[in-house]
Amino acid sequence: MAAPLRIQSDWAQALRKDEGEAWLSCHPPGKPSLYGSLTCQGIGLDGIPEVTASEGFTVNEINKKSIHISCPKENASSKFLAPYTTFSRIHTKSITCLDISSRGGLGVSSSTDGTMKIWQASNGELRRVLEGHVFDVNCCRFFPSGLVVLSGGMDAQLKIWSAEDASCVVTFKGHKGGEREVGTEAKMLLLAREDKKLQCLGLQSRQLVFLFIGSDAFNCCTFLSGFLLLAGTQDGNIYQLDVRSPRAPVQVIHRSGAPVLSLLSVRDGFIASQGDGSCFIVQQDLDYVTELTGADCDPVYKVATWEKQIYTCCRDGLVRRYQLSDL
């Protein structure tokens, strides 16, 4: 993968005024980083700013919510996408997990403020508060029906909830597993474990399909297809594996040493988020990376999608919604 490009987190706001500036940088592996700036030369009649880049960088394209920047010297190129909207009133502290229902109408999220809430995905309006875990809730997810929520907490309890009336239907106690995330595809179950192990099990046979040892604890995993998968580690590696030949990875992507916190398959590619605030989309048919901006070095813990919308949750307590149509 080409050298990562970075940009000021609030670039879209900074460049919407005359002579407004935003910093940017390029970080080639094993070389000194390159630093530059963007300057607004005025706002066009269509409301789109006219932006120029300092020496070493090129502005390829810009609209109200995205800007495409290149660093020719390092053959690096990224499109930066600003949030379409931000929800700031769902939680009061860091948001650790979120999910969107299958029909896109509802979101569910958990926070270090001790709450788990269901909210309207279009505007962040609160719909339900799910109360019952003793300590922090680590994860939450909708069932495919969109009417049921599964959650797991620090109290070693797994709970199943009704999204319609916020009642807890079932509680499983005493879970002590070291799994940080699970993924399923066809007849396979994928376990990302904190002991550096990535396990794939047969759902019906419950037999081990393969075991892969990574460089550090595995935080997240996802299937790209029936045989290709991704798994991210605490030291910043993203492993792409083929279940038909899992001994050696197809490729290892490493953009920084920050923990890989979330992976999600999308549009012939994937979305990844990391502990340094970066959140990016890699697509096979594009020669650039799309960066989802807004988080100012705060970890982006989880990513969820519905149709052309992407939702992220962050340590800064915000849920951000991006429009893929802006690409």
Secondary structure, 3 states (H helix, E strand, C coil): CCCCEEECCCHHHHCCCCCCEEEEEECCCCCCCEEEEEEEEEECCCCCEEEEECCCCEEEEECCCEEEEEEHHHCEEEEEECCCEEECCCCCCCEEEEEECCCCCEEEEEECCCCEEEEECCCCCEEEECCCCCCCEEEEEECCCCCEEEEEECCCEEEEEECCCCCEEEEEECCCCCEEEEEEECCEEEEEECCCEEEEEECCCCCEEEEEECCCCEEEEEECCCCEEEEEECCCEEEEEECCCCCCCCEEEECCCCCEEEEEEECCEEEEEECCCCEEEEECCCCCEEEECCCCCCCEEEEEEECCEEEEEECCCCEEEEEHHHC
